[in-house]
Amino acid sequence: MAQLVGRLGYPAVFNPCDPDGSYSFDLSLREHVIVAHAMVVLAYEEPGENVQNERLNGQAQAQIPSSWLQINGIPEEGAWELHYVTKPLCSYPIIPVK
């Protein structure tokens, strides 16, 4: 996966429909900030505690700052690490049956 990210870039390989996994973002890289912002939006929109083991510059974080909902609110440098977990059936659309 790291080779693919290196060749195509984070935004090209990130799948917001299947975001589960561990991430390590270098916030000095614009493409990492783009995907980090998408993760923040997903975390706020999806129910439950989706972000686990979150660390900013090696320091544990209690939660994502709401200022990060705006892409310009994300720090311009640093390292953000996290593990994202989607709750069961959360990533699947609910289709009403008639």
BELNORPE-V117346 format. One record per backbone hydrogen bond with DSSP energy under -0.5 kcal/mol. CO is the residue of the C=O (numbers start at 0). NH is the residue of the N-H. E is the energy in kcal/mol with one decimal. If there is no record, write none. Layout:
# BELNORPE-V117346
((CO;NH;E) (CO;NH;E))
This chain:
# BELNORPE-V117346
((0;4;-2.7) (1;5;-2.4) (2;6;-1.9) (3;7;-3.0) (3;8;-0.6) (4;8;-2.2) (8;12;-1.1) (9;12;-0.8) (9;13;-1.9) (13;15;-0.6) (14;17;-1.6) (20;83;-3.1) (22;81;-2.1) (24;26;-0.8) (24;79;-2.1) (25;28;-2.3) (27;29;-0.6) (28;31;-0.7) (28;32;-1.9) (29;33;-2.3) (30;34;-1.6) (31;35;-2.8) (32;36;-2.7) (33;37;-1.7) (34;38;-2.2) (35;39;-2.1) (36;40;-2.4) (37;41;-2.4) (38;42;-2.6) (39;43;-2.0) (40;44;-2.1) (41;45;-3.0) (47;49;-1.1) (49;51;-0.6) (49;84;-2.6) (51;82;-2.6) (53;60;-2.1) (54;56;-0.5) (54;80;-2.9) (55;58;-1.7) (58;55;-2.7) (64;67;-1.9) (65;68;-1.8) (66;69;-1.3) (68;70;-0.5) (69;72;-2.5) (70;73;-1.1) (77;26;-2.6) (78;56;-3.5) (78;80;-0.5) (79;24;-3.2) (80;54;-2.8) (81;22;-2.9) (82;51;-3.3) (83;20;-2.1) (86;89;-2.2) (88;91;-0.6) (92;94;-0.7) (93;95;-0.6))
